[in-house]
Amino acid sequence: MTTTRPARDSEAARGRAPISRGRRLRRGLASSWQLYLLAAPALIFFLVFNYVPMYGVQIAFKDFIANRGITGSPWIGFENFERFFGSFYFWRLLKNTLALSLYQLLLFPLPIVLALALNELRSRLFKRFSQTLTYAPHFVSTVVVVGMLFAFLDPNTGLVNHVLGLVGLDAVQFMQEPGWFRHLYVWSGVWQSLGWGTIIYLAALAGVNPELHQAAQVDGANRLQRIRHVNLPAIMPTIIILFILDFGSFMSVGFEKVLLMNNNLNASTADVIQTFVYEAGLLQGQYSYAAAVGLFDSVINIALLITVNQLARKYSENSLW
């Protein structure tokens, strides 16, 4: 029976000392130092603004007192978490956050459909016009978008209610009724980000080999069949990666937009975890309590990200890691 010896043993047999891990690391740094230098600013940015602040997460387990600092504040364990889980508004916050996140997730295929449609346009001029028309709302700020919603949906002077009045319908309090909040939040977000979200898919479609379409045409495939059997499989890795990334922020709905659209009348559906953290932490000064709620939200996001990534690895060949 023959056995295969490690490369280190073969090097020793030839009279050469094995290369240590540190030496291999130094060789790699020396040979590719330009690439590491190029990546250094991004690494430093994430280290300073994303990892160093994680030191302060410990106040979620403390009764934080500002004049004592983080290290001087007493430990209280999981009291802040127990307080949040036992509060009367816990289930309302969780339900509203999950409802908005699921609503947005159901519309995840829309950028894919738009990218496939734009890719099939024959006229270059019309294609560029359509792209510009759909991309433009991305450059409108969230504050302006919410201002437009209030202006168009105003029960007295809004264009929408004016049209409803012309056809004999009563004015609707869109921005005050709880039942309308989720629809307005999600679909205004779709209008704002749909065109921009197609850019990555269009880039992936540009890399599809034209010979595949030619072969499919020879086999008698029509346009819809070529989209289904050529384009979709080609961009499926991109779809899976973006889907995993979307799940990584599943519990983190747009804080600024919710805060701007929220009012006392629609609070039953508009209150979410992100706005509660803002109100409890910055407005009420309950820093430890707000940190505990925010940490709970982040842990759920991490758990969902890992779970979806593992499922993608199990049932497909694409994943983040």
HUTA-V382700 format. One record per helix or strand of 2 or more residues. SS is the DSSP state (H for helix, E for strand). FROM is the first residue (numbers start at 1). TO is the last residue. If there is no record, write none. Layout:
{{SS;FROM;TO} {SS;FROM;TO}}
This chain:
{{H;7;13} {H;21;31} {H;33;61} {E;62;65} {H;69;72} {E;73;75} {H;79;85} {H;90;106} {H;110;119} {H;124;139} {H;142;152} {H;159;166} {H;178;206} {H;210;218} {H;223;248} {H;255;261} {H;267;270} {H;273;283} {H;287;315}}
